[in-house]
């Protein structure tokens, strides 16, 4: 399982998330997506921990917690859906 961490400060680093989530177990991986054009953080991230039990404990305690001046949203990450950007599968487009 992967944990989604939303509504976090743009100043948060991977080390910050590792430290906070490390209180609930072993952090295996942290990802902080950045905007493609600006390179700035997007205000959310993903954390993977060693076990489901550790992840569930972190979610229960940290969801809604105040951290760095913001109220975090912490929950199980949903699978990524195809945004439909890019190609147009199974559709013919006509550009004049």
Secondary structure by P-SEA (a helix, b strand, c coil): cbbbbccccccccaaaaaaaacccccccbbbbbcccccccccccbbbbcccaaaaaaaaaccccccccccccccccccccccccccccccbbbbcc
